[in-house]
Amino acid sequence: MRTHDDIQELRAAPELLAKWALETRPEAQVATYRALAFLARTEHAAVTLLPVPELLLSEALLQDPDGFLRLARGPIEHFQTRSRRAAAWMDQLVFFRERFPRACEDAPPHALFSFARSFTDHGDSLEAAVDLLVRECVLPEVETLLQKALPYPPLQRLLGRLQDGEAQRSGQARKLASAVLGELSGARLWRVRRRLARSAGRAILGSRPLLEQLEQAGLPVDRARAAKGFARRLEEAISELAGKRVLPSVLVTRLAEALRGQHAEATAEVAAAEGAASDESHD
């Protein structure tokens, strides 16, 4: 895992920033600002998705070789890592606003933050844990799109640092979320299935305003590759859950197509996936 100092206040040489500003069209600079705002808001919203206090209260004490009782620190480490990521993106947002004020003159559209808002709308720890799984499937693909589309040096450096430990961090997050969800069967399986389809659909539709900002600025957005990556991540997350399979493959495919398709088709695919999840739950 990266330490706080490794990702906080990552900068680029002044000549690199000047070169970027000279070579980047105004529309792309605005898109960069809005991408930073999106990431700062989204990471901040995801900080408390894992119910860390609940896990610490339920975790079994283990005896180490020296005879002392120990409690696993995984949930605390997860919270610390998530908090550092959020702080790092907020710092990058401040840095950009201070140096490129013309690109920040217009406030980002309200719809840009619907992705972040989807992570704050949960009723209990079970729903929050499902949302955490969705975050681990959707946001890494969005970050990959941004890394390919936006050459802004500090963004590239921070994404590179974060991706160094992404597999380890994501695996830990899925494991901890699975511990909250427990064995899935009966009514619990029904709840998780519906929440997973709904949360994934909202996150996918919530990411679309950012992708549209990039496309409008003439920047490359490979939706097909992102859809494939999302489907692969979602399959992995599902396979790690205990109990019955949460989502049939056909629903995973529908959700992936929603990330890839146009707005009207995407909305229809999300609605179909949510409806199918509800039907599956009642069968």
KOLMI-678031 format. One record per residue (C-alpha): residue number from 1; residue in three letters; y, z, x. Coordinates in Angstrom, 2 decimals, always signed. Each point is the difference from the previous one (the first is absolute). Layout:
<rs>
k;r;Y;Z;X
NUM;ALA;Y;Z;X $
...
</rs>
This chain:
<rs>
k;r;Y;Z;X
1;MET;+0.00;+0.00;+0.00 $
2;ARG;+3.53;-0.77;+1.12 $
3;THR;+2.31;+2.95;+0.60 $
4;HIS;+3.42;+0.41;-1.55 $
5;ASP;+1.78;-1.11;+3.17 $
6;ASP;-2.11;-3.18;+0.19 $
7;ILE;+1.29;-1.47;-3.26 $
8;GLN;+3.34;+1.71;-0.58 $
9;GLU;+3.18;-1.78;+1.03 $
10;LEU;-1.74;-3.12;+1.31 $
11;ARG;+2.70;-2.35;+1.21 $
12;ALA;+0.38;-3.38;+1.65 $
13;ALA;+2.19;-1.06;+2.89 $
14;PRO;+3.55;-0.90;-1.09 $
15;GLU;-0.44;-3.57;+1.24 $
16;LEU;-3.09;-0.42;-2.21 $
17;LEU;+1.88;+1.26;-3.03 $
18;ALA;+2.93;-2.31;+0.77 $
19;LYS;-2.36;-2.95;+0.41 $
20;TRP;-1.69;+0.82;-3.32 $
21;ALA;+3.36;+0.23;-1.78 $
22;LEU;+1.14;-3.36;+1.41 $
23;GLU;-3.22;-1.83;-0.76 $
24;THR;-0.75;+1.48;-3.44 $
25;ARG;+1.51;-1.51;-3.13 $
26;PRO;+2.00;+2.36;-2.25 $
27;GLU;-2.60;-0.25;-2.79 $
28;ALA;-2.73;+1.09;+2.40 $
29;GLN;+2.12;+2.92;+1.21 $
30;VAL;+0.42;+1.13;-3.60 $
31;ALA;-3.75;-0.34;-0.54 $
32;THR;-0.58;+2.15;+3.10 $
33;TYR;+2.30;+2.71;-1.33 $
34;ARG;-1.78;+0.00;-3.34 $
35;ALA;-3.41;+0.14;+1.67 $
36;LEU;+1.09;+3.09;+1.93 $
37;ALA;+1.29;+1.57;-3.22 $
38;PHE;-3.31;-0.81;-1.70 $
39;LEU;-2.03;+1.59;+2.80 $
40;ALA;+2.17;+3.11;+0.23 $
41;ARG;-0.18;+0.63;-3.75 $
42;THR;-3.72;-0.79;-0.23 $
43;GLU;-1.06;+2.22;+2.90 $
44;HIS;+2.13;+2.84;-1.31 $
45;ALA;-1.66;-0.28;-3.41 $
46;ALA;-3.50;+0.04;+1.54 $
47;VAL;+0.50;+3.18;+2.06 $
48;THR;-1.40;+2.40;-2.60 $
49;LEU;-2.68;-2.18;-1.62 $
50;LEU;-2.73;+2.05;+1.66 $
51;PRO;-0.14;+3.51;-1.57 $
52;VAL;-0.23;+1.78;+3.33 $
53;PRO;+0.33;+3.60;-1.31 $
54;GLU;-2.82;-0.63;-2.48 $
55;LEU;-2.27;-1.27;+2.76 $
56;LEU;+0.81;+2.96;+2.24 $
57;LEU;-0.92;+2.41;-2.79 $
58;SER;-3.30;-1.73;-0.77 $
59;GLU;-1.13;-0.90;+3.54 $
60;ALA;-3.01;+2.00;+1.26 $
61;LEU;+0.43;+2.21;+3.06 $
62;LEU;-2.22;-0.90;+2.95 $
63;GLN;-1.06;+2.17;+2.92 $
64;ASP;+0.73;-1.44;+3.43 $
65;PRO;-2.23;+0.55;+3.09 $
66;ASP;+2.07;+3.07;+0.94 $
67;GLY;-0.64;+1.65;-3.36 $
68;PHE;+3.48;-0.52;-1.47 $
69;LEU;+0.55;-1.35;-3.49 $
70;ARG;+1.84;-3.32;-0.03 $
71;LEU;+1.50;-2.17;-2.71 $
72;ALA;+0.27;-3.76;+0.49 $
73;ARG;+3.59;-1.06;+0.79 $
74;GLY;-0.46;-3.57;-1.23 $
75;PRO;+2.18;+0.35;-3.13 $
76;ILE;+2.87;+1.54;+1.99 $
77;GLU;-0.22;-2.71;+2.65 $
78;HIS;+0.09;-2.65;-2.73 $
79;PHE;+3.14;+1.53;-1.51 $
80;GLN;+1.69;+0.19;+3.40 $
81;THR;-0.84;-3.62;+0.81 $
82;ARG;+1.22;-1.22;-3.39 $
83;SER;+3.23;+1.98;+0.35 $
84;ARG;+0.66;-1.44;+3.47 $
85;ARG;-0.51;-3.54;-1.26 $
86;ALA;+2.51;+0.58;-2.81 $
87;ALA;+2.55;+1.51;+2.39 $
88;ALA;-0.45;-2.90;+2.44 $
89;TRP;+0.73;-2.63;-2.66 $
90;MET;+3.00;+1.94;-1.31 $
91;ASP;+1.35;+0.15;+3.55 $
92;GLN;-0.44;-3.77;+0.34 $
93;LEU;+1.88;-0.52;-3.27 $
94;VAL;+2.94;+2.09;+1.26 $
95;PHE;+0.01;-1.82;+3.34 $
96;PHE;+0.11;-3.41;-1.70 $
97;ARG;+2.80;+0.98;-2.39 $
98;GLU;+2.13;+1.29;+2.86 $
99;ARG;-0.30;-3.20;+2.03 $
100;PHE;-0.20;-2.77;-2.60 $
101;PRO;+2.24;+1.15;-2.88 $
102;ARG;+0.65;-3.52;-1.29 $
103;ALA;-3.69;-0.45;-0.79 $
104;CYS;+0.08;+3.27;-1.96 $
105;GLU;+3.06;-0.68;-2.18 $
106;ASP;-2.02;-0.59;-3.19 $
107;ALA;-2.27;+2.76;-1.26 $
108;PRO;-3.70;-0.90;-0.16 $
109;PRO;-1.17;-0.95;-3.50 $
110;HIS;-1.42;+2.86;-2.05 $
111;ALA;-3.33;-1.83;-0.37 $
112;LEU;-0.52;+0.19;+3.77 $
113;PHE;-0.89;+3.66;-0.31 $
114;SER;-2.50;-0.29;-2.87 $
115;PHE;-2.80;+0.11;+2.60 $
116;ALA;+1.21;+3.40;+1.20 $
117;ARG;+0.50;+1.25;-3.55 $
118;SER;-3.62;-0.83;-0.81 $
119;PHE;-1.04;+2.70;+2.51 $
120;THR;+2.08;+2.72;-1.65 $
121;ASP;-1.40;-0.39;-3.52 $
122;HIS;-3.19;+2.05;-0.09 $
123;GLY;-1.09;+2.88;-2.17 $
124;ASP;-2.38;+1.90;+2.28 $
125;SER;-1.71;+0.00;+3.39 $
126;LEU;-2.72;-2.41;-1.13 $
127;GLU;+2.53;-2.67;-0.93 $
128;ALA;+1.92;+0.62;+3.24 $
129;ALA;-3.19;-0.42;+2.05 $
130;VAL;-0.71;-3.32;-1.72 $
131;ASP;+3.57;-1.10;+0.75 $
132;LEU;-0.58;+0.91;+3.65 $
133;LEU;-3.03;-2.30;+0.10 $
134;VAL;+2.10;-2.79;-1.49 $
135;ARG;+2.73;+0.59;+2.56 $
136;GLU;-2.56;-0.41;+2.78 $
137;CYS;-1.09;-3.35;-1.47 $
138;VAL;+3.37;-1.58;-0.86 $
139;LEU;+2.65;+1.20;+2.44 $
140;PRO;-1.77;-1.01;+3.25 $
141;GLU;-0.15;-3.57;-1.31 $
142;VAL;+3.71;+0.10;-0.85 $
143;GLU;+0.75;+1.30;+3.49 $
144;THR;-1.98;-2.87;+1.52 $
145;LEU;+2.03;-2.50;-2.03 $
146;LEU;+3.22;+1.62;+1.21 $
147;GLN;-1.13;-0.05;+3.61 $
148;LYS;-0.63;-3.75;-0.21 $
149;ALA;+3.17;-0.78;-1.96 $
150;LEU;+2.68;+2.19;+1.60 $
151;PRO;+0.66;-0.25;+3.77 $
152;TYR;+2.50;+2.91;-0.03 $
153;PRO;-0.91;+1.78;+3.30 $
154;PRO;+0.04;+3.69;-1.09 $
155;LEU;-2.10;-0.81;-3.10 $
156;GLN;-2.49;-1.87;+2.17 $
157;ARG;-0.23;+2.90;+2.45 $
158;LEU;-0.53;+2.64;-2.68 $
159;LEU;-2.61;-2.03;-1.89 $
160;GLY;-1.81;-0.59;+3.27 $
161;ARG;-0.06;+3.71;+0.82 $
162;LEU;-1.16;+0.94;-3.49 $
163;GLN;-2.78;-2.57;+0.01 $
164;ASP;-1.43;+1.46;+3.21 $
165;GLY;-1.39;+2.94;-1.96 $
166;GLU;-0.15;-1.64;-3.45 $
167;ALA;-3.80;-0.20;-0.27 $
168;GLN;-0.45;+3.67;+0.93 $
169;ARG;+2.80;+1.20;-2.27 $
170;SER;-1.13;-2.13;-2.94 $
171;GLY;-3.61;+1.11;+0.38 $
172;GLN;+1.06;+3.64;-0.02 $
173;ALA;+2.18;-0.56;-3.08 $
174;ARG;-2.88;-1.61;-1.92 $
175;LYS;-2.38;+2.78;+1.02 $
176;LEU;+2.40;+2.72;-1.16 $
177;ALA;+0.72;-1.82;-3.26 $
178;SER;-3.75;-0.30;-0.61 $
179;ALA;-0.33;+3.77;+0.46 $
180;VAL;+2.55;+0.52;-2.77 $
181;LEU;-1.74;-2.47;-2.34 $
182;GLY;-3.47;+1.45;+0.57 $
183;GLU;-3.17;-1.38;-1.61 $
184;LEU;+0.86;-2.73;-2.49 $
185;SER;-1.92;-0.16;-3.25 $
186;GLY;+0.60;+0.40;-3.72 $
187;ALA;+3.54;+0.80;-1.11 $
188;ARG;+1.20;+0.40;+3.60 $
189;LEU;-1.17;-3.51;+0.87 $
190;TRP;+1.78;-1.32;-3.11 $
191;ARG;+3.28;+1.65;+1.03 $
192;VAL;-0.16;-1.21;+3.59 $
193;ARG;-0.92;-3.55;-1.06 $
194;ARG;+2.93;-0.33;-2.37 $
195;ARG;+2.42;+1.59;+2.44 $
196;LEU;-1.14;-2.19;+2.88 $
197;ALA;+0.49;-3.22;-1.97 $
198;ARG;+3.36;+1.16;-1.35 $
199;SER;+1.30;+1.29;+3.34 $
200;ALA;-1.11;-3.09;+1.92 $
201;GLY;+1.58;-2.26;-2.61 $
202;ARG;+3.30;+1.85;+0.12 $
203;ALA;+0.05;+0.01;+3.80 $
204;ILE;-0.73;-3.74;+0.15 $
205;LEU;+2.71;-0.86;-2.50 $
206;GLY;+2.31;+2.48;+1.74 $
207;SER;-0.41;-1.82;+3.32 $
208;ARG;+0.97;-3.36;-1.48 $
209;PRO;+3.82;+0.49;+0.06 $
210;LEU;-0.15;+0.52;+3.77 $
211;LEU;-2.17;-3.08;+0.51 $
212;GLU;+2.37;-2.01;-2.14 $
213;GLN;+2.94;+1.19;+2.13 $
214;LEU;-1.77;-1.32;+3.09 $
215;GLU;-0.80;-3.33;-1.63 $
216;GLN;+3.54;-0.46;-1.26 $
217;ALA;+1.23;+0.52;+3.56 $
218;GLY;-2.32;-2.78;+1.18 $
219;LEU;-2.35;+2.35;+1.83 $
220;PRO;-3.80;-0.54;+0.18 $
221;VAL;-2.11;+1.97;-2.50 $
222;ASP;-3.76;-0.59;+0.08 $
223;ARG;-1.03;+1.44;-3.36 $
224;ALA;-3.54;-1.39;+0.23 $
225;ARG;-0.71;+1.89;+3.21 $
226;ALA;+1.52;+3.18;-1.42 $
227;ALA;-2.18;-0.32;-3.12 $
228;LYS;-3.14;-0.33;+2.12 $
229;GLY;+0.96;+3.01;+2.09 $
230;PHE;+0.73;+2.07;-3.09 $
231;ALA;-3.36;-0.88;-1.57 $
232;ARG;-1.82;+0.92;+3.22 $
233;ARG;+1.81;+3.34;+0.27 $
234;LEU;-0.59;+0.82;-3.67 $
235;GLU;-3.72;-0.76;+0.33 $
236;GLU;-0.20;+2.31;+3.02 $
237;ALA;+1.84;+2.80;-1.81 $
238;ILE;-2.27;-0.32;-3.05 $
239;SER;-3.18;-0.01;+2.08 $
240;GLU;+0.96;+3.31;+1.61 $
241;LEU;+0.34;+1.89;-3.30 $
242;ALA;-2.85;+2.25;-1.09 $
243;GLY;-1.84;-0.77;-3.24 $
244;LYS;-0.03;-3.15;-2.09 $
245;ARG;+1.97;-3.08;+1.00 $
246;VAL;+3.55;+0.28;-1.31 $
247;LEU;+1.03;-3.64;-0.44 $
248;PRO;-2.28;-3.01;-0.48 $
249;SER;+0.56;-2.87;+2.43 $
250;VAL;+1.56;-2.15;-2.73 $
251;LEU;+2.83;+2.51;-0.43 $
252;VAL;+0.64;+0.11;+3.74 $
253;THR;+0.25;-3.80;-0.07 $
254;ARG;+2.46;+0.05;-2.90 $
255;LEU;+2.24;+2.50;+1.73 $
256;ALA;-0.08;-2.01;+3.23 $
257;GLU;+0.97;-3.14;-1.91 $
258;ALA;+2.95;+1.89;-1.46 $
259;LEU;+1.30;+0.61;+3.52 $
260;ARG;-0.41;-3.68;+0.79 $
261;GLY;+1.22;-1.63;-3.24 $
262;GLN;+3.36;-0.77;-1.60 $
263;HIS;+1.80;+2.62;-2.09 $
264;ALA;-1.24;-0.99;-3.45 $
265;GLU;-3.57;-0.49;+1.19 $
266;ALA;+0.15;+3.23;+1.98 $
267;THR;+1.09;+1.99;-3.03 $
268;ALA;-2.82;-1.52;-2.03 $
269;GLU;-2.57;+0.77;+2.73 $
270;VAL;+1.15;+3.62;+0.23 $
271;ALA;-0.17;+0.42;-3.77 $
272;ALA;-3.45;-1.56;-0.06 $
273;ALA;-1.22;+2.27;+2.80 $
274;GLU;+1.33;+3.13;-1.71 $
275;GLY;-1.52;-1.06;-3.31 $
276;ALA;-3.34;-0.76;+1.62 $
277;ALA;+0.03;+3.38;+1.75 $
278;SER;+0.58;+1.70;-3.35 $
279;ASP;-2.85;-1.98;-1.59 $
280;GLU;-2.33;+0.86;+2.89 $
281;SER;+0.87;+3.67;-0.38 $
282;HIS;-0.94;+0.03;-3.67 $
283;ASP;-3.28;-1.89;+0.49 $
</rs>
